[in-house]
Amino acid sequence: MERLMRFYRNLLIFLLLSNFASLYGQSQPQARGVIAGHVKDTTTNEALPGVNVIVEGTTIGAASDIDGRFVIRGVPPGNYRVRATLIGYIASLSSTVKVTAGDTAVVNFQLRESAIDVPEVVVTASRKAQSFLETPVSVSVVNARQIERQNFGTLEALLEFAPGVSLMSGQINIRGSSGYSRGAGSRVLLLVDGVPMLPGDSGDIKWDQVPPNEVERVEVVKGAASSLYGSNALGGVVNVITKDPSETPITVFKSTAGIYDKPRYPEWRFTERTLFYNFQDISHSRSFGKLKMRASLGRRESTGYAQNRNYQRLNGFTKLKYNFTTTSFVTAYANYARNHGGESIAANSFNDITRVPESDAGLSTTTRRLQTGVAYQTILRSNITLRLRDSFYFNRFQNDLAETDPNPFVQANDPHIDSRAYKNDIEAQLDIELNPVHSSTFGVTGAVNHINSTLFGRHDGRDFSTYLQHEWKASTAVTLTGSLRFDYHWVDTGLKEYHLNPRFGMVYVVSPNASLRLSSGRGFRAATMAEMFTLTKASGFVVIPNPNLSSEIGWSHEVGGQFVLSNFFVNPAVFWSDYEDLIEGRFVTKRNQNVIQFQNFNRARIRGAEIDINTSFWKKRLTIGGSYTYLDARQLERRNDLTGNLEKVNEPLQYRPKHLLTGQATLTLGRYFFGVDSRYVSKVSFAVFPDQPHVAQKVTNFNAGVRIIPAEITLNVYNAFDYYYTQVESNLEPIRSVALTTAFAF
């Protein structure tokens, strides 16, 4: 603990010295120049705002304003090339520009609209901005327009339509990595603006804390990413990038009203009243000189479509950004969520799937979550960027789910569960452009975790890591990337673990519109407090702790490509992952009683193929997309509960589908728009009730709307064909519903 506190003090001193050095350096007369110009549409000659303009070989850049103009200050004398990128347009690279001290070099761009929208820049795959065609791993991007059109109450429902992504009762799987563990851990790391958002106790993703209306885009990185992001990135990373504050004041009010259909079978109708949901959101953004702010409030309410599926949610989100100079700024943020809702562990029976057992009727859980933080970024030199951040995450949940009847393991006299978790996370990162062909990223992170829970006990955890990534442009066509991260993980039971996670990637740019990629990397995930220390009995299930859990380990490999062919975008990939010591809840016999305990089982393998195709016609009025993912997820070894010996097996991994298929189409006719989104997920094998009937998921959603400035009205029909299915045992997924959404911007 003392050594960790010294680490924190030293990092704080480093932060203060870096700020002082940065500000001192900027206050001195410097022999620098300026690059300025404008960006216009080639066809219409209209100004293009929001274009990213970057000086190649440096970390310096700017965005064009409402008039299409940009100014990049503080450029050292020299010869440079400047790149301009904007989604929906073909990137443009200038000829060589000479910058001299005290002068302004003028560079103007004419961008040509692309036949299909392809993300130009992503930031998650390599912890820095890079061209989408030059990423060494698979990345899928969900943009703000897709989020607005589908109008889901929470973000995870939208991600189910992303290539290679499936959900098991809210738990995200990227290419089958996670399975299902009922909220105890996640093999996918959730970031919000690059900051981890996983609670310190359960370690799972809390989707209701992410406000969908504040999201600019979502980047989904597939495959092990522990070499850059550490634990929980064993299966991939989801980075939610929120909207920046606007220069001019803007207020948006959005309201949704929806109703659920009645169940097709009369015996499933647990009530005669109309079941409904409604959402309200209001946000405001503006600037006060160098200070920019964005704030929003949201409310969500639902009766649920089945018993104990009701909820009431409140969200608050604030983002402040202050620019010290054109190359130095600080961002502060706060994200609060309160949720009170019914709790349904399992339905009364498969034939009575909309009702819960009589003893569970009315049970509810109340959660409160708060994440706050501050991030500082400055350009120390034209080729060096420093990033510092500090974040705090508080998670508390309360319910009365614990059962008090005597049993050999749990001697509970009170059904009340109260769990609190506190997590502090800090990071420092340097991005260095050594020269036009070599660049490096170096960082250190530290985290302190404390829980106080009637469910998990009272425990502390510590994490420390350092990472390094180097990128070498071996030629104009080939880029090689190597990264390495060291992680130290400690829990107060005496557990100490050390992990060294490498990753290698290569990108071969065949042409400006095509690239091939391959990558190979090691990942790990440390056991969560919930997996190690849960001791409870609920709904007839006894769960016992296992403090001897070791970390999961995996190697992921991928070969793929990205091709923009006229008006088609094609992204194929072949992948395979080998895992050791995966943690999953299993029925075991202890003291002559069947109980659930999280255990390591030795070997598993997931391999498969994926293809994502998008196209557009009629000047992008009609867009069509689809994806197919094939998964072969197998357990190769398991430990015999009686003998303790390892046994070779070849069985399907539970809660992993074999086939995933998605399809989307949108039609825009002036102010009117229409859309359809479908997904197919083949049936999976269950763990708790393996003989319970289960079917594939076949869901289709429709939407239609009109934009009448300053308003937009959208009609959504979810699960339009009223298909009944479960993702896990005895838990019916949403039935058909219809919603009307109205948004006003002023």
Buried (B, 14 or more C-beta within 10 A) or exposed (E): EEEBEEBBEEBEEBBEEBBEEBEEEBEEEEEBBBBBBBBBBBEEEEBBBEBBBBBBBBBBBBBBBEEBBBBBBBBBBBEBBBBBBBBBBBBBEBEEBEBEEEEBBEBEBBBEBBBBBBBBBBBBBBBBBBBBBBBBBBBBBBBBEBBBBBBBBBBBBBBBBBBBBBBBBBBBBBBBBBBBBBBBBBBBBBBBBBBBBBBBBBBBBBBBBBBBBBBEBBBBBBBBBBBBBBBBBBBBBBBBBBBBBBEEEBEBBBBBBBBBBBBEEEEBEBEEEEBBBBBBBBBBBBBEEEEBBBBBBBBBBBBBBBBBBBBBBBBBBBBBBBBBBBBBBBBBBBBBBBBBBBBBBBBBEBEBBBBBBEEBBEBBBBBBBBBBBBBBBBBBBBBBBBBBBBBBBBBBBBBBBBBEEEBEBBEBEEBEBBBBBBBBBBBBBBBBBBEEBEBBBBBBBBBBBBBBBBBBBEBBBBBBBBBBBBBBBEEEEEBBBBBBBBBBBBBBEEBEBEBEBBBBBBBBBEEEBBBBBBBBBBBBBBBBBBBBBBBBBBBEBBBBBBBEBBBBBBBBBBBBBBBBEEBBBBBBBBBBBBBBBBBBBBEBEEEEEEBBBBBBBBBBBBBBBBBBBBBBEEEBEBBBBBBBBBBBBBBBBBBEEEEEEEEEEEEBBBBBBBBBBBBBBBBBEEEEBBBBBBBBBBBBBBBBEEEEEBEBBBBBBBBBBBBEEEEBBBBBBBBBEEBBBBBBBBBBBBBBBBBBBBBBEE
